[in-house]
Amino acid sequence: MRFSLIKISLLALFCITTVTFGQFHSGAIKFGVQDPQATDAGFNLGYQWERSIDKNFDIGWEVDWFHKTYTDENLVSELNDFNGDVYGTTNELLAKTTLYDFPAQFTMEANFPIPDSKLRVFGNIGLGLDFLFISYKDYSNPDDGNTKAAVDFSWRVGAGIIYPIGTNSELIGELNYHSSEPSWQYQVHDSNTGRTHTFERSYNMGGILARVGVRFYY
């Protein structure tokens, strides 16, 4: 089911972003705070490209970047069960994880003017893929690092406000909920005990995303 959703989202992204109607294009740089369930909140940077279908509806795509280094407490617990908490310090080191998250989504946005005001409000949705790169410690040699990539279907829904600052520019502020959970598995063999265990690393990137930005029309 997950891979079917990925194929559908890629097809939709290709078909809709290659249409030729619409008169105006825009590019927006956004930055703010992302608070995924997998780790603590951190800085998020994004770029969004849009094509205006009419004065109240836009379609386009968006790419974001999120980075965080933390200790995976769930993995610490699993390692304690596997090789004993006598290796507690080593287990903490093994569970030290660095995430590089790159969601790429097809977006749709509808905006509505507020009577007697320059402000406009908008609602948006996004569908696409979440590309997650994980840097983690090698079990046999904790001083060495490994890198793994995981991909999952992602979606996003949000709302915000728009304030014009010029003929072809505007300020935006938005609050979104982002959902995705990339995961992967790997096996660990303990030469001291002869045991082998399969660990599943799952990263729930779902959470609140609050950002401000500047949009330019051309």
C-alpha positions in Angstrom: 0.0 0.0 0.0 2.8 2.4 0.9 4.5 1.9 -2.5 1.2 2.4 -4.4 0.8 5.7 -2.7 4.3 6.7 -3.6 3.7 5.9 -7.3 0.4 7.8 -7.3 2.0 10.9 -5.7 4.9 10.8 -8.2 2.4 10.5 -11.1 0.3 13.4 -9.8 3.4 15.6 -9.3 4.6 14.9 -12.9 1.2 15.5 -14.5 0.1 18.6 -12.7 3.4 20.5 -12.7 3.8 20.1 -16.5 0.6 21.8 -17.4 0.9 24.9 -19.5 -2.0 27.1 -18.3 -1.8 29.9 -15.8 -0.2 33.3 -16.2 1.9 33.9 -13.1 4.7 32.0 -11.4 6.0 32.6 -7.9 8.9 31.5 -5.7 8.9 31.5 -1.9 11.6 31.0 0.6 10.3 29.9 4.0 12.0 29.2 7.3 10.8 28.3 10.8 10.5 25.5 13.3 9.6 21.8 12.7 8.6 19.6 15.7 8.6 16.0 14.6 7.7 13.2 17.1 10.9 11.4 16.3 13.1 14.1 17.9 13.2 17.6 19.4 12.1 20.6 17.4 14.6 22.1 15.0 15.2 24.5 12.1 13.3 24.0 8.8 14.2 25.7 5.5 12.0 25.4 2.4 11.5 26.6 -1.2 8.1 26.6 -2.9 7.4 27.2 -6.6 3.8 27.8 -7.7 1.8 28.6 -10.9 -1.4 30.6 -10.6 -4.4 29.0 -12.1 -6.5 32.0 -11.2 -6.4 34.8 -8.6 -7.4 32.5 -5.8 -5.9 29.1 -6.6 -2.2 28.0 -7.2 -0.5 24.7 -7.8 3.2 23.8 -7.6 5.8 21.9 -5.7 7.9 22.4 -2.5 11.2 21.0 -1.1 12.2 21.3 2.5 15.3 20.6 4.6 15.4 19.6 8.3 18.5 18.6 10.3 18.8 17.3 13.8 21.3 15.3 16.0 19.9 13.4 19.0 20.1 10.2 21.0 17.4 7.6 20.0 16.1 6.6 23.5 14.0 3.8 22.0 17.1 2.3 20.5 18.9 2.6 23.8 16.2 0.5 25.4 16.4 -2.1 22.7 20.2 -2.3 23.0 19.9 -2.6 26.7 17.6 -5.6 26.2 19.9 -7.1 23.6 23.3 -6.8 25.2 22.6 -5.6 28.8 22.6 -2.2 30.3 26.2 -2.9 31.6 27.1 -1.4 28.2 25.0 1.6 29.0 27.5 4.2 27.9 28.2 2.4 24.7 24.5 1.9 24.0 24.0 5.7 24.4 26.8 6.3 21.8 25.4 3.7 19.4 22.0 5.4 19.6 23.4 8.8 18.7 21.7 9.7 15.4 21.8 12.5 12.9 18.8 13.1 10.6 18.7 14.9 7.3 15.2 15.2 6.1 14.1 16.3 2.6 10.4 16.2 1.9 9.4 16.9 -1.7 5.7 17.5 -2.4 3.2 18.5 -4.9 1.2 21.5 -3.4 -2.2 23.1 -3.9 -3.1 26.4 -2.3 -6.4 28.4 -2.2 -6.4 32.0 -0.8 -9.2 34.4 0.1 -9.2 38.1 0.7 -10.3 39.6 4.0 -12.9 42.4 3.4 -11.5 45.9 4.0 -8.0 44.6 4.6 -4.8 44.0 2.7 -4.5 40.6 4.3 -5.5 37.3 2.7 -5.9 33.9 4.3 -5.0 30.7 2.7 -5.3 26.9 3.1 -2.9 24.4 1.5 -2.3 20.7 1.1 0.8 18.8 0.0 1.4 15.2 -1.2 4.7 13.6 -2.0 7.7 11.7 -0.7 9.9 12.2 2.4 13.6 11.4 1.8 15.3 10.7 5.1 19.1 10.2 5.5 20.2 8.8 8.8 23.8 8.9 10.1 24.4 6.4 12.9 27.1 4.6 14.8 28.5 1.2 13.7 27.6 -1.6 16.2 31.0 -3.3 16.0 33.0 -0.1 16.1 31.1 2.8 17.8 33.7 5.3 16.7 32.8 4.7 13.0 29.6 6.0 11.4 27.2 4.6 8.8 24.6 6.4 6.6 21.3 4.9 5.5 18.5 6.4 3.4 14.7 5.8 3.9 11.7 6.9 1.9 8.1 7.2 2.8 4.9 8.8 1.4 4.2 12.1 3.1 1.3 14.6 3.3 0.8 18.0 4.7 -2.1 20.3 5.5 -2.1 23.9 6.8 -3.3 27.4 6.8 -1.8 30.9 7.0 -1.9 34.6 6.2 -0.5 36.7 3.4 0.5 40.4 3.5 1.6 42.2 0.3 4.8 44.3 0.6 5.1 45.3 -3.0 3.6 44.9 -6.5 5.2 41.5 -6.9 6.1 40.4 -3.4 4.4 39.5 -0.1 5.1 38.2 3.3 3.6 34.8 4.4 3.1 33.1 7.7 1.8 29.5 7.9 1.1 26.7 10.4 1.1 23.1 9.0 0.9 19.5 10.1 3.3 17.2 8.3 3.0 13.4 8.3 5.5 10.7 7.3 7.3 7.8 8.9 10.4 6.5 7.0 11.8 3.3 8.4 14.4 0.6 7.7 15.8 -2.6 9.3 19.3 -3.9 10.0 20.8 -6.9 11.8 23.3 -6.8 14.6 25.5 -9.8 15.5 27.1 -10.0 19.0 30.3 -12.0 18.7 30.5 -12.4 22.5 27.1 -14.1 22.8 26.6 -15.4 19.3 23.2 -13.8 19.1 21.8 -12.0 16.1 19.0 -9.5 16.4 17.0 -7.4 13.8 16.5 -3.8 14.7 13.8 -1.7 13.0 14.6 2.0 13.0 11.4 4.0 12.5 11.4 7.8 12.4 8.0 9.5 12.9 8.5 12.8 11.2 4.8 13.8 11.9 4.4 17.0 13.7 3.8 20.8 13.6 5.6 23.0 11.2 5.5 26.8 11.7 7.2 29.1 9.2 7.4 32.6 7.8 8.7 33.6 4.4 8.8 35.9 1.4 7.1 35.2 -1.9 8.0 36.8 -5.2 5.9 36.8 -8.4 7.4 36.9 -11.9 
